[in-house]
């Protein structure tokens, strides 16, 4: 006999079986459904997501085999503790990629890198929660990218956050060996 779920708690399977709703952005955080109206992505947001994906893919091509994967466009990730999120850009290790066949629609496990590009409608409370959720779930590197101020906040487990601006260079060692990019290049449209 199964254990009855707690009131207001949803399983990952229940979450994944919800009907698609193009007007709603959904997350499952520790079994709790979060729904917000989908924000319309603007040109700047889309350009920064594409640019980051390109920079990461360029780096990835220079890495020895086996390589991980760079995914973008609200890449679905099933993290621990009943959490399912869509992340703007992720890098997953070769090992995690090998456990997630190409036919799967969602990554089962924590990426090495999770990148969220801020939208004008994002609230500070929600952004902070995203970073906390990612770190708690085992993501080793979180970037919160602000196209308006052209900055990147970097979060790592058990470390103080760092802020990088367009006059600085962003590095990702040891998690992405050799990845270095001038922050200004991220915002070149």
OpenMM code with the backbone's topology and positions (N, CA, C; nanometers):
from openmm import Vec3, app, unit

residues = "UNK UNK UNK UNK UNK UNK UNK UNK UNK UNK UNK UNK UNK UNK UNK UNK UNK UNK UNK UNK UNK UNK UNK UNK UNK UNK UNK UNK UNK UNK UNK UNK UNK UNK UNK UNK UNK UNK UNK UNK UNK UNK UNK UNK UNK UNK UNK UNK UNK UNK UNK UNK UNK UNK UNK UNK UNK UNK UNK UNK UNK UNK UNK UNK UNK UNK UNK UNK UNK UNK UNK UNK UNK UNK UNK UNK UNK UNK UNK UNK UNK UNK UNK UNK UNK UNK UNK UNK UNK UNK UNK UNK UNK UNK UNK UNK UNK UNK UNK UNK UNK UNK UNK UNK UNK UNK UNK UNK UNK UNK UNK UNK UNK UNK UNK UNK UNK UNK UNK UNK UNK UNK UNK UNK UNK UNK UNK UNK UNK UNK UNK UNK UNK UNK UNK UNK UNK UNK UNK UNK UNK UNK UNK UNK UNK UNK UNK UNK UNK UNK UNK UNK UNK UNK UNK UNK UNK UNK UNK UNK UNK UNK UNK UNK UNK UNK UNK UNK UNK UNK UNK UNK UNK UNK UNK UNK UNK UNK UNK UNK UNK UNK UNK UNK UNK UNK UNK UNK UNK".split()
positions = [
    Vec3(0.0839, -0.1174, 0.0000),
    Vec3(0.0000, 0.0000, 0.0000),
    Vec3(0.0883, 0.1235, 0.0000),
    Vec3(0.0611, 0.2192, -0.0927),
    Vec3(0.1426, 0.3390, -0.1054),
    Vec3(0.1105, 0.4417, 0.0013),
    Vec3(0.2048, 0.5327, 0.0195),
    Vec3(0.1870, 0.6415, 0.1148),
    Vec3(0.1139, 0.7546, 0.0434),
    Vec3(0.0100, 0.8072, 0.1062),
    Vec3(-0.0664, 0.9170, 0.0465),
    Vec3(0.0190, 1.0437, 0.0439),
    Vec3(0.0178, 1.1172, -0.0695),
    Vec3(0.0971, 1.2390, -0.0760),
    Vec3(0.0427, 1.3453, 0.0197),
    Vec3(0.1309, 1.4313, 0.0654),
    Vec3(0.0904, 1.5408, 0.1521),
    Vec3(0.0015, 1.6369, 0.0745),
    Vec3(-0.0940, 1.7029, 0.1419),
    Vec3(-0.1785, 1.8001, 0.0722),
    Vec3(-0.0925, 1.9084, 0.0073),
    Vec3(-0.1227, 1.9390, -0.1168),
    Vec3(-0.0498, 2.0427, -0.1879),
    Vec3(0.0825, 1.9977, -0.2469),
    Vec3(0.1204, 1.8711, -0.2243),
    Vec3(0.2457, 1.8194, -0.2791),
    Vec3(0.2136, 1.7386, -0.4033),
    Vec3(0.2903, 1.7619, -0.5079),
    Vec3(0.2692, 1.6954, -0.6363),
    Vec3(0.3916, 1.6095, -0.6663),
    Vec3(0.3687, 1.4941, -0.7237),
    Vec3(0.4811, 1.4108, -0.7659),
    Vec3(0.5344, 1.4627, -0.8985),
    Vec3(0.6566, 1.4231, -0.9292),
    Vec3(0.7162, 1.4619, -1.0568),
    Vec3(0.6334, 1.4058, -1.1715),
    Vec3(0.5849, 1.2825, -1.1560),
    Vec3(0.5037, 1.2205, -1.2611),
    Vec3(0.3751, 1.3005, -1.2845),
    Vec3(0.3107, 1.3450, -1.1769),
    Vec3(0.1906, 1.4281, -1.1918),
    Vec3(0.2243, 1.5595, -1.2616),
    Vec3(0.3361, 1.6179, -1.2250),
    Vec3(0.3793, 1.7427, -1.2875),
    Vec3(0.4022, 1.7242, -1.4370),
    Vec3(0.4745, 1.6180, -1.4716),
    Vec3(0.5066, 1.5947, -1.6125),
    Vec3(0.3841, 1.5581, -1.6956),
    Vec3(0.2774, 1.5139, -1.6301),
    Vec3(0.1566, 1.4779, -1.7040),
    Vec3(0.0604, 1.5963, -1.7207),
    Vec3(0.0924, 1.7116, -1.6646),
    Vec3(0.0058, 1.8290, -1.6817),
    Vec3(-0.0012, 1.8651, -1.8294),
    Vec3(-0.1167, 1.9112, -1.8756),
    Vec3(-0.1274, 1.9503, -2.0164),
    Vec3(-0.0415, 2.0740, -2.0450),
    Vec3(0.0095, 2.0812, -2.1660),
    Vec3(0.0883, 2.1975, -2.2065),
    Vec3(0.0008, 2.3225, -2.1986),
    Vec3(0.0578, 2.4299, -2.1544),
    Vec3(-0.0105, 2.5593, -2.1497),
    Vec3(0.0909, 2.6643, -2.1898),
    Vec3(0.0823, 2.7094, -2.3137),
    Vec3(0.1809, 2.8026, -2.3680),
    Vec3(0.1846, 2.9346, -2.2918),
    Vec3(0.0806, 2.9658, -2.2173),
    Vec3(0.0771, 3.0926, -2.1457),
    Vec3(0.1232, 3.0839, -2.0016),
    Vec3(0.1708, 2.9643, -1.9594),
    Vec3(0.2078, 2.9464, -1.8200),
    Vec3(0.3485, 2.8894, -1.8080),
    Vec3(0.4271, 2.9493, -1.7202),
    Vec3(0.5598, 2.9003, -1.6870),
    Vec3(0.5458, 2.8195, -1.5589),
    Vec3(0.5820, 2.6903, -1.5635),
    Vec3(0.5632, 2.6019, -1.4480),
    Vec3(0.6952, 2.5478, -1.3986),
    Vec3(0.7056, 2.5398, -1.2670),
    Vec3(0.8167, 2.4754, -1.1977),
    Vec3(0.7574, 2.3863, -1.0917),
    Vec3(0.8286, 2.2819, -1.0572),
    Vec3(0.7933, 2.1998, -0.9424),
    Vec3(0.9113, 2.2089, -0.8471),
    Vec3(0.8925, 2.2754, -0.7353),
    Vec3(0.9989, 2.2972, -0.6376),
    Vec3(0.9677, 2.2171, -0.5124),
    Vec3(1.0484, 2.1131, -0.4897),
    Vec3(1.0299, 2.0254, -0.3740),
    Vec3(0.8849, 1.9796, -0.3603),
    Vec3(0.8260, 1.9427, -0.4749),
    Vec3(0.6896, 1.8899, -0.4758),
    Vec3(0.5806, 1.9948, -0.4787),
    Vec3(0.6158, 2.1213, -0.4789),
    Vec3(0.5155, 2.2290, -0.4804),
    Vec3(0.5117, 2.2923, -0.6190),
    Vec3(0.3925, 2.2977, -0.6766),
    Vec3(0.3736, 2.3548, -0.8094),
    Vec3(0.3831, 2.5058, -0.8027),
    Vec3(0.4624, 2.5631, -0.8924),
    Vec3(0.4710, 2.7082, -0.9082),
    Vec3(0.4261, 2.7409, -1.0499),
    Vec3(0.3338, 2.8329, -1.0603),
    Vec3(0.2866, 2.8766, -1.1916),
    Vec3(0.2890, 3.0282, -1.1978),
    Vec3(0.3420, 3.0780, -1.3067),
    Vec3(0.3426, 3.2211, -1.3333),
    Vec3(0.3018, 3.2420, -1.4780),
    Vec3(0.2410, 3.3555, -1.5079),
    Vec3(0.2150, 3.3832, -1.6487),
    Vec3(0.3476, 3.3862, -1.7249),
    Vec3(0.3488, 3.3280, -1.8413),
    Vec3(0.4700, 3.3252, -1.9228),
    Vec3(0.5045, 3.4678, -1.9630),
    Vec3(0.6291, 3.5054, -1.9382),
    Vec3(0.6719, 3.6382, -1.9801),
    Vec3(0.7081, 3.6334, -2.1267),
    Vec3(0.6769, 3.7398, -2.1954),
    Vec3(0.7168, 3.7431, -2.3355),
    Vec3(0.8657, 3.7723, -2.3395),
    Vec3(0.9376, 3.6865, -2.4047),
    Vec3(1.0815, 3.7023, -2.4151),
    Vec3(1.1093, 3.8159, -2.5129),
    Vec3(1.2017, 3.8983, -2.4757),
    Vec3(1.2339, 4.0074, -2.5654),
    Vec3(1.3594, 3.9752, -2.6451),
    Vec3(1.3885, 4.0588, -2.7391),
    Vec3(1.5009, 4.0369, -2.8295),
    Vec3(1.6325, 4.0276, -2.7523),
    Vec3(1.6517, 4.1143, -2.6553),
    Vec3(1.7765, 4.1154, -2.5790),
    Vec3(1.7946, 3.9835, -2.5033),
    Vec3(1.6886, 3.9362, -2.4380),
    Vec3(1.6938, 3.8093, -2.3647),
    Vec3(1.7309, 3.6961, -2.4599),
    Vec3(1.6611, 3.6867, -2.5707),
    Vec3(1.6861, 3.5794, -2.6674),
    Vec3(1.8272, 3.5849, -2.7229),
    Vec3(1.8755, 3.7053, -2.7518),
    Vec3(2.0104, 3.7209, -2.8075),
    Vec3(2.1161, 3.6770, -2.7064),
    Vec3(2.0973, 3.7104, -2.5794),
    Vec3(2.1947, 3.6723, -2.4768),
    Vec3(2.1934, 3.5212, -2.4556),
    Vec3(2.0762, 3.4586, -2.4544),
    Vec3(2.0688, 3.3126, -2.4424),
    Vec3(2.1424, 3.2473, -2.5595),
    Vec3(2.1166, 3.2952, -2.6809),
    Vec3(2.1817, 3.2384, -2.7993),
    Vec3(2.3327, 3.2593, -2.7938),
    Vec3(2.3746, 3.3762, -2.7512),
    Vec3(2.5175, 3.4063, -2.7448),
    Vec3(2.5886, 3.3170, -2.6421),
    Vec3(2.5283, 3.3026, -2.5244),
    Vec3(2.5872, 3.2158, -2.4225),
    Vec3(2.5967, 3.0713, -2.4710),
    Vec3(2.4913, 3.0240, -2.5348),
    Vec3(2.4935, 2.8877, -2.5884),
    Vec3(2.6053, 2.8737, -2.6920),
    Vec3(2.6208, 2.9743, -2.7769),
    Vec3(2.7267, 2.9706, -2.8781),
    Vec3(2.8652, 2.9681, -2.8134),
    Vec3(2.8875, 3.0537, -2.7157),
    Vec3(3.0178, 3.0586, -2.6485),
    Vec3(3.0488, 2.9260, -2.5790),
    Vec3(2.9483, 2.8686, -2.5151),
    Vec3(2.9685, 2.7398, -2.4482),
    Vec3(2.9907, 2.6269, -2.5479),
    Vec3(2.9179, 2.6286, -2.6594),
    Vec3(2.9381, 2.5260, -2.7625),
    Vec3(3.0769, 2.5376, -2.8248),
    Vec3(3.1237, 2.6613, -2.8473),
    Vec3(3.2593, 2.6800, -2.9003),
    Vec3(3.3623, 2.6202, -2.8048),
    Vec3(3.3449, 2.6445, -2.6745),
    Vec3(3.4346, 2.5866, -2.5745),
    Vec3(3.4257, 2.4339, -2.5764),
    Vec3(3.3029, 2.3818, -2.5819),
    Vec3(3.2812, 2.2381, -2.5754),
    Vec3(3.3487, 2.1650, -2.6913),
    Vec3(3.3470, 2.2242, -2.8099),
    Vec3(3.4089, 2.1601, -2.9258),
    Vec3(3.5591, 2.1411, -2.9095),
    Vec3(3.6199, 2.2214, -2.8231),
    Vec3(3.7643, 2.2108, -2.7997),
    Vec3(3.7995, 2.1103, -2.6905),
    Vec3(3.6995, 2.0540, -2.6268),
    Vec3(3.7225, 1.9597, -2.5173),
    Vec3(3.7419, 1.8194, -2.5727),
    Vec3(3.8203, 1.7377, -2.5011),
    Vec3(3.8403, 1.5991, -2.5468),
    Vec3(3.7126, 1.5171, -2.5295),
    Vec3(3.7045, 1.4121, -2.6079),
    Vec3(3.5925, 1.3180, -2.5944),
    Vec3(3.6094, 1.2385, -2.4662),
    Vec3(3.5080, 1.1924, -2.4021),
    Vec3(3.3679, 1.2234, -2.4293),
    Vec3(3.3327, 1.3625, -2.3758),
    Vec3(3.2478, 1.4288, -2.4480),
    Vec3(3.2061, 1.5640, -2.4114),
    Vec3(3.0671, 1.5596, -2.3506),
    Vec3(3.0365, 1.6637, -2.2771),
    Vec3(2.9014, 1.6790, -2.2256),
    Vec3(2.8123, 1.7417, -2.3301),
    Vec3(2.7072, 1.8047, -2.2856),
    Vec3(2.6118, 1.8698, -2.3752),
    Vec3(2.5791, 2.0099, -2.3260),
    Vec3(2.5587, 2.1008, -2.4206),
    Vec3(2.5052, 2.2331, -2.3918),
    Vec3(2.3630, 2.2338, -2.4449),
    Vec3(2.2689, 2.2702, -2.3594),
    Vec3(2.1271, 2.2782, -2.3983),
    Vec3(2.0766, 2.4182, -2.3657),
    Vec3(1.9813, 2.4664, -2.4447),
    Vec3(1.9259, 2.5987, -2.4179),
    Vec3(1.7774, 2.6009, -2.4504),
    Vec3(1.7141, 2.7114, -2.4171),
    Vec3(1.5723, 2.7268, -2.4464),
    Vec3(1.4848, 2.6588, -2.3436),
    Vec3(1.5029, 2.6935, -2.2180),
    Vec3(1.4254, 2.6326, -2.1091),
    Vec3(1.4456, 2.4816, -2.1052),
    Vec3(1.5715, 2.4410, -2.0984),
    Vec3(1.6048, 2.2988, -2.0912),
    Vec3(1.5444, 2.2393, -1.9645),
    Vec3(1.4619, 2.1383, -1.9805),
    Vec3(1.3959, 2.0758, -1.8666),
    Vec3(1.4917, 1.9878, -1.7886),
    Vec3(1.4993, 2.0111, -1.6571),
    Vec3(1.5873, 1.9327, -1.5699),
    Vec3(1.5087, 1.8839, -1.4493),
    Vec3(1.5188, 1.7545, -1.4257),
    Vec3(1.4590, 1.6941, -1.3059),
    Vec3(1.5688, 1.6814, -1.2022),
    Vec3(1.5588, 1.7635, -1.1007),
    Vec3(1.6580, 1.7665, -0.9947),
    Vec3(1.6091, 1.6823, -0.8787),
    Vec3(1.6858, 1.6726, -0.7734),
    Vec3(1.6428, 1.5927, -0.6588),
    Vec3(1.5340, 1.6663, -0.5808),
    Vec3(1.4761, 1.5961, -0.4856),
    Vec3(1.3739, 1.6516, -0.3960),
    Vec3(1.2459, 1.6914, -0.4679),
    Vec3(1.2077, 1.6205, -0.5737),
    Vec3(1.0826, 1.6506, -0.6423),
    Vec3(1.0826, 1.7862, -0.7086),
    Vec3(1.1935, 1.8211, -0.7743),
    Vec3(1.2063, 1.9515, -0.8391),
    Vec3(1.2268, 1.9331, -0.9888),
    Vec3(1.1437, 2.0014, -1.0679),
    Vec3(1.1572, 2.0033, -1.2131),
    Vec3(1.1535, 2.1490, -1.2563),
    Vec3(1.2556, 2.1899, -1.3319),
    Vec3(1.2672, 2.3296, -1.3738),
    Vec3(1.3068, 2.3374, -1.5198),
    Vec3(1.2806, 2.4513, -1.5799),
    Vec3(1.3302, 2.4834, -1.7130),
    Vec3(1.4384, 2.5886, -1.6962),
    Vec3(1.5555, 2.5647, -1.7516),
    Vec3(1.6704, 2.6536, -1.7335),
    Vec3(1.7105, 2.7087, -1.8702),
    Vec3(1.7435, 2.8379, -1.8759),
    Vec3(1.7759, 2.9029, -2.0031),
    Vec3(1.8892, 2.8332, -2.0774),
    Vec3(2.0018, 2.8089, -2.0106),
    Vec3(2.1163, 2.7411, -2.0717),
    Vec3(2.1765, 2.6489, -1.9663),
    Vec3(2.2095, 2.5261, -2.0056),
    Vec3(2.2759, 2.4330, -1.9144),
    Vec3(2.3924, 2.3661, -1.9853),
    Vec3(2.4889, 2.3257, -1.9035),
    Vec3(2.5940, 2.2360, -1.9492),
    Vec3(2.5857, 2.1137, -1.8598),
    Vec3(2.5703, 1.9960, -1.9223),
    Vec3(2.5694, 1.8716, -1.8456),
    Vec3(2.6942, 1.7926, -1.8811),
    Vec3(2.7455, 1.7223, -1.7816),
    Vec3(2.8681, 1.6437, -1.8000),
    Vec3(2.8447, 1.5292, -1.8985),
    Vec3(2.9545, 1.4757, -1.9495),
    Vec3(2.9468, 1.3600, -2.0393),
    Vec3(2.8827, 1.2418, -1.9671),
    Vec3(2.9147, 1.2251, -1.8397),
    Vec3(2.8578, 1.1140, -1.7629),
    Vec3(2.7063, 1.1283, -1.7510),
    Vec3(2.6589, 1.2481, -1.7160),
    Vec3(2.5149, 1.2690, -1.7050),
    Vec3(2.4482, 1.2535, -1.8415),
    Vec3(2.5130, 1.3033, -1.9458),
    Vec3(2.4582, 1.2897, -2.0809),
    Vec3(2.4434, 1.1430, -2.1193),
    Vec3(2.5380, 1.0595, -2.0787),
    Vec3(2.5315, 0.9166, -2.1144),
    Vec3(2.4158, 0.8459, -2.0433),
    Vec3(2.3710, 0.8997, -1.9310),
    Vec3(2.2577, 0.8413, -1.8584),
    Vec3(2.1241, 0.8982, -1.9049),
    Vec3(2.1289, 0.9923, -2.0001),
    Vec3(2.0086, 1.0554, -2.0537),
    Vec3(2.0092, 1.0379, -2.2045),
    Vec3(1.9505, 0.9304, -2.2555),
    Vec3(1.9516, 0.9065, -2.3999),
    Vec3(1.8912, 1.0247, -2.4766),
    Vec3(1.9328, 1.0394, -2.6009),
    Vec3(1.8910, 1.1547, -2.6808),
    Vec3(1.7391, 1.1622, -2.6998),
    Vec3(1.6688, 1.0518, -2.6849),
    Vec3(1.5239, 1.0534, -2.7012),
    Vec3(1.4471, 1.1060, -2.5810),
    Vec3(1.5154, 1.1257, -2.4681),
    Vec3(1.4449, 1.1747, -2.3498),
    Vec3(1.4147, 1.3233, -2.3644),
    Vec3(1.3071, 1.3661, -2.3009),
    Vec3(1.2670, 1.5062, -2.3130),
    Vec3(1.3124, 1.5916, -2.1964),
    Vec3(1.3623, 1.5287, -2.0924),
    Vec3(1.4020, 1.6023, -1.9731),
    Vec3(1.5326, 1.5425, -1.9198),
    Vec3(1.6218, 1.6271, -1.8730),
    Vec3(1.7480, 1.5808, -1.8156),
    Vec3(1.7210, 1.5326, -1.6741),
    Vec3(1.7621, 1.4102, -1.6471),
    Vec3(1.7464, 1.3510, -1.5141),
    Vec3(1.8764, 1.3719, -1.4375),
    Vec3(1.8834, 1.4772, -1.3580),
    Vec3(2.0028, 1.5050, -1.2791),
    Vec3(2.0425, 1.6503, -1.2884),
    Vec3(2.1385, 1.6859, -1.2051),
    Vec3(2.1830, 1.8253, -1.1960),
    Vec3(2.2907, 1.8560, -1.2995),
    Vec3(2.2738, 1.9651, -1.3727),
    Vec3(2.3798, 2.0061, -1.4638),
    Vec3(2.5006, 2.0589, -1.3872),
    Vec3(2.6134, 2.0685, -1.4548),
    Vec3(2.7319, 2.1331, -1.3979),
    Vec3(2.7057, 2.2837, -1.3890),
    Vec3(2.6515, 2.3401, -1.4973),
    Vec3(2.6264, 2.4837, -1.5085),
    Vec3(2.4793, 2.5080, -1.5372),
    Vec3(2.4195, 2.5999, -1.4630),
    Vec3(2.2828, 2.6468, -1.4898),
    Vec3(2.2902, 2.7974, -1.5091),
    Vec3(2.2388, 2.8452, -1.6215),
    Vec3(2.2415, 2.9878, -1.6536),
    Vec3(2.0987, 3.0382, -1.6656),
    Vec3(2.0677, 3.1394, -1.5889),
    Vec3(1.9392, 3.2078, -1.6017),
    Vec3(1.9657, 3.3488, -1.6522),
    Vec3(1.9006, 3.3843, -1.7622),
    Vec3(1.9096, 3.5193, -1.8164),
    Vec3(1.7868, 3.5935, -1.7682),
    Vec3(1.8091, 3.7037, -1.6981),
    Vec3(1.6988, 3.7770, -1.6377),
    Vec3(1.6109, 3.8423, -1.7428),
    Vec3(1.4819, 3.8406, -1.7148),
    Vec3(1.3823, 3.9088, -1.7963),
    Vec3(1.3331, 4.0297, -1.7190),
    Vec3(1.2771, 4.1294, -1.7876),
    Vec3(1.2275, 4.2478, -1.7167),
    Vec3(1.1232, 4.2156, -1.6094),
    Vec3(1.0489, 4.1074, -1.6256),
    Vec3(0.9436, 4.0745, -1.5296),
    Vec3(0.9923, 3.9910, -1.4108),
    Vec3(1.1195, 3.9470, -1.4118),
    Vec3(1.1711, 3.8669, -1.3010),
    Vec3(1.1737, 3.9479, -1.1724),
    Vec3(1.1365, 3.8808, -1.0640),
    Vec3(1.1410, 3.9444, -0.9316),
    Vec3(1.2625, 3.8912, -0.8563),
    Vec3(1.3232, 3.9769, -0.7758),
    Vec3(1.4444, 3.9397, -0.7032),
    Vec3(1.4231, 3.8149, -0.6174),
    Vec3(1.3088, 3.8065, -0.5522),
    Vec3(1.2783, 3.6915, -0.4670),
    Vec3(1.2804, 3.5612, -0.5468),
    Vec3(1.2208, 3.5622, -0.6666),
    Vec3(1.2176, 3.4423, -0.7504),
    Vec3(1.3571, 3.4060, -0.8024),
    Vec3(1.4338, 3.5062, -0.8380),
    Vec3(1.5690, 3.4814, -0.8892),
    Vec3(1.6568, 3.4213, -0.7800),
    Vec3(1.6486, 3.4768, -0.6601),
    Vec3(1.7261, 3.4218, -0.5487),
    Vec3(1.6847, 3.2781, -0.5196),
    Vec3(1.5543, 3.2518, -0.5278),
    Vec3(1.5065, 3.1155, -0.5037),
    Vec3(1.5620, 3.0193, -0.6091),
    Vec3(1.5648, 3.0623, -0.7358),
    Vec3(1.6201, 2.9767, -0.8408),
    Vec3(1.7642, 2.9388, -0.8097),
    Vec3(1.8447, 3.0373, -0.7745),
    Vec3(1.9852, 3.0091, -0.7436),
    Vec3(1.9951, 2.9125, -0.6258),
    Vec3(1.9160, 2.9353, -0.5216),
    Vec3(1.9173, 2.8457, -0.4050),
    Vec3(1.8763, 2.7035, -0.4414),
    Vec3(1.7713, 2.6907, -0.5218),
    Vec3(1.7228, 2.5584, -0.5632),
    Vec3(1.8306, 2.4851, -0.6424),
    Vec3(1.8935, 2.5536, -0.7359),
    Vec3(1.9969, 2.4900, -0.8180),
    Vec3(2.1132, 2.4426, -0.7323),
    Vec3(2.1607, 2.5279, -0.6433),
    Vec3(2.2748, 2.4913, -0.5596),
    Vec3(2.2392, 2.3751, -0.4664),
    Vec3(2.1203, 2.3806, -0.4085),
    Vec3(2.0758, 2.2730, -0.3192),
    Vec3(2.0646, 2.1397, -0.3937),
    Vec3(2.0322, 2.1461, -0.5211),
    Vec3(2.0127, 2.0249, -0.6006),
    Vec3(2.1424, 1.9683, -0.6570),
    Vec3(2.2552, 2.0342, -0.6305),
    Vec3(2.3816, 1.9793, -0.6761),
    Vec3(2.4437, 2.0465, -0.7968),
    Vec3(2.3835, 2.1553, -0.8462),
    Vec3(2.4457, 2.2303, -0.9552),
    Vec3(2.5714, 2.2957, -0.8983),
    Vec3(2.6831, 2.2830, -0.9679),
    Vec3(2.8089, 2.3327, -0.9127),
    Vec3(2.8412, 2.4760, -0.9521),
    Vec3(2.7716, 2.5288, -1.0523),
    Vec3(2.7989, 2.6633, -1.0991),
    Vec3(2.6690, 2.7243, -1.1519),
    Vec3(2.6314, 2.8394, -1.0968),
    Vec3(2.5087, 2.9080, -1.1389),
    Vec3(2.5460, 3.0488, -1.1823),
    Vec3(2.4995, 3.0856, -1.3030),
    Vec3(2.5190, 3.2223, -1.3507),
    Vec3(2.3821, 3.2877, -1.3643),
    Vec3(2.3658, 3.4036, -1.3042),
    Vec3(2.2482, 3.4872, -1.3258),
    Vec3(2.2949, 3.6051, -1.4093),
    Vec3(2.2457, 3.6113, -1.5307),
    Vec3(2.2937, 3.7067, -1.6304),
    Vec3(2.1904, 3.8177, -1.6459),
    Vec3(2.2349, 3.9409, -1.6294),
    Vec3(2.1455, 4.0566, -1.6366),
    Vec3(2.1761, 4.1377, -1.7622),
    Vec3(2.0927, 4.1244, -1.8679),
    Vec3(2.1171, 4.1985, -1.9914),
    Vec3(2.1041, 4.3502, -1.9748),
    Vec3(2.0223, 4.3947, -1.8810),
    Vec3(2.0039, 4.5385, -1.8612),
    Vec3(2.1310, 4.6037, -1.8066),
    Vec3(2.1866, 4.5471, -1.7000),
    Vec3(2.3070, 4.6034, -1.6393),
    Vec3(2.4354, 4.5434, -1.6964),
    Vec3(2.4211, 4.4416, -1.7834),
    Vec3(2.5329, 4.3742, -1.8477),
    Vec3(2.6313, 4.3208, -1.7428),
    Vec3(2.5740, 4.2416, -1.6515),
    Vec3(2.6523, 4.1798, -1.5440),
    Vec3(2.6198, 4.0311, -1.5350),
    Vec3(2.7096, 3.9587, -1.4688),
    Vec3(2.6896, 3.8164, -1.4419),
    Vec3(2.7189, 3.7936, -1.2940),
    Vec3(2.6188, 3.7435, -1.2226),
    Vec3(2.6390, 3.6999, -1.0842),
    Vec3(2.6728, 3.5513, -1.0890),
    Vec3(2.7788, 3.5116, -1.0193),
    Vec3(2.8241, 3.3728, -1.0185),
    Vec3(2.8062, 3.3169, -0.8778),
    Vec3(2.7410, 3.2020, -0.8705),
    Vec3(2.7164, 3.1341, -0.7435),
    Vec3(2.7752, 2.9938, -0.7497),
    Vec3(2.8391, 2.9560, -0.6406),
    Vec3(2.8938, 2.8210, -0.6234),
    Vec3(2.8562, 2.7735, -0.4839),
    Vec3(2.8438, 2.6429, -0.4634),
    Vec3(2.8140, 2.5945, -0.3288),
    Vec3(2.9225, 2.6368, -0.2292),
    Vec3(2.8805, 2.6775, -0.1127),
    Vec3(2.9721, 2.7120, -0.0032),
    Vec3(3.0745, 2.8183, -0.0393),
    Vec3(3.0355, 2.9129, -0.1246),
    Vec3(3.1254, 3.0225, -0.1623),
    Vec3(3.0453, 3.1524, -0.1693),
    Vec3(3.1151, 3.2619, -0.1503),
    Vec3(3.0506, 3.3919, -0.1627),
    Vec3(3.0180, 3.4184, -0.3095),
    Vec3(2.9039, 3.4818, -0.3373),
    Vec3(2.8719, 3.5169, -0.4757),
    Vec3(2.9741, 3.6160, -0.5321),
    Vec3(2.9916, 3.6108, -0.6628),
    Vec3(3.0817, 3.7040, -0.7309),
    Vec3(3.0026, 3.7778, -0.8382),
    Vec3(3.0403, 3.9018, -0.8625),
    Vec3(2.9765, 3.9844, -0.9644),
    Vec3(3.0805, 4.0245, -1.0679),
    Vec3(3.0475, 4.0013, -1.1953),
    Vec3(3.1357, 4.0375, -1.3048),
    Vec3(3.0644, 4.1378, -1.3950),
    Vec3(3.1392, 4.2384, -1.4420),
    Vec3(3.0818, 4.3377, -1.5327),
    Vec3(3.1551, 4.3343, -1.6664),
    Vec3(3.1178, 4.4234, -1.7579),
    Vec3(3.1693, 4.4180, -1.8953),
    Vec3(3.3172, 4.4540, -1.9075),
    Vec3(3.3786, 4.4994, -1.8012),
    Vec3(3.5227, 4.5271, -1.8050),
    Vec3(3.6048, 4.4089, -1.7510),
    Vec3(3.5360, 4.2987, -1.7215),
    Vec3(3.6035, 4.1838, -1.6624),
    Vec3(3.5888, 4.0602, -1.7511),
    Vec3(3.6625, 3.9577, -1.7133),
    Vec3(3.6568, 3.8302, -1.7841),
    Vec3(3.5932, 3.7263, -1.6927),
    Vec3(3.5068, 3.6456, -1.7490),
    Vec3(3.4387, 3.5393, -1.6754),
    Vec3(3.5096, 3.4075, -1.7036),
    Vec3(3.5501, 3.3391, -1.5970),
    Vec3(3.6135, 3.2076, -1.6102),
    Vec3(3.5281, 3.1077, -1.5342),
    Vec3(3.5408, 2.9813, -1.5694),
    Vec3(3.4556, 2.8795, -1.5071),
    Vec3(3.5343, 2.7601, -1.4571),
    Vec3(3.6638, 2.7777, -1.4358),
    Vec3(3.7456, 2.6674, -1.3834),
    Vec3(3.7090, 2.6444, -1.2375),
    Vec3(3.7147, 2.5255, -1.1890),
    Vec3(3.7584, 2.4030, -1.2562),
    Vec3(3.6444, 2.3287, -1.3248),
    Vec3(3.5228, 2.3809, -1.3164),
    Vec3(3.4055, 2.3083, -1.3664),
    Vec3(3.3994, 2.3016, -1.5192),
    Vec3(3.4425, 2.4073, -1.5855),
    Vec3(3.4519, 2.4108, -1.7308),
    Vec3(3.5958, 2.4484, -1.7636),
    Vec3(3.6877, 2.3524, -1.7623),
    Vec3(3.8307, 2.3813, -1.7781),
    Vec3(3.8595, 2.4591, -1.9063),
    Vec3(3.9283, 2.5707, -1.8893),
    Vec3(3.9682, 2.6506, -2.0050),
    Vec3(3.8637, 2.7489, -2.0545),
    Vec3(3.7430, 2.7460, -1.9985),
    Vec3(3.6417, 2.8418, -2.0444),
    Vec3(3.6726, 2.9792, -1.9860),
    Vec3(3.6943, 3.0759, -2.0756),
    Vec3(3.7168, 3.2152, -2.0379),
    Vec3(3.6540, 3.3014, -2.1461),
    Vec3(3.5852, 3.4057, -2.1039),
    Vec3(3.5242, 3.4956, -2.2011),
    Vec3(3.5127, 3.6350, -2.1397),
    Vec3(3.5449, 3.7377, -2.2183),
    Vec3(3.5184, 3.8730, -2.1703),
    Vec3(3.3664, 3.8887, -2.1531),
    Vec3(3.3243, 3.9418, -2.0402),
    Vec3(3.1804, 3.9565, -2.0137),
    Vec3(3.1145, 4.0405, -2.1229),
    Vec3(3.1839, 4.1408, -2.1743),
    Vec3(3.1275, 4.2256, -2.2808),
    Vec3(3.0856, 4.1426, -2.4019),
    Vec3(3.1564, 4.0335, -2.4272),
    Vec3(3.1267, 3.9489, -2.5435),
    Vec3(2.9900, 3.8793, -2.5286),
    Vec3(2.9489, 3.8549, -2.4056),
    Vec3(2.8180, 3.7919, -2.3816),
    Vec3(2.7059, 3.8830, -2.4289),
    Vec3(2.7285, 4.0129, -2.4199),
    Vec3(2.6225, 4.1090, -2.4506),
    Vec3(2.6380, 4.1733, -2.5876),
    Vec3(2.7325, 4.1239, -2.6689),
    Vec3(2.7477, 4.1733, -2.8041),
    Vec3(2.6323, 4.1206, -2.8878),
    Vec3(2.5487, 4.2113, -2.9351),
    Vec3(2.4294, 4.1670, -3.0106),
    Vec3(2.4511, 4.1756, -3.1589),
] * unit.nanometer
topology = app.Topology()
chain = topology.addChain("A")
for resn in residues:
    res = topology.addResidue(resn, chain)
    for name in ("N", "CA", "C"):
        topology.addAtom(name, app.Element.getBySymbol(name[0]), res)
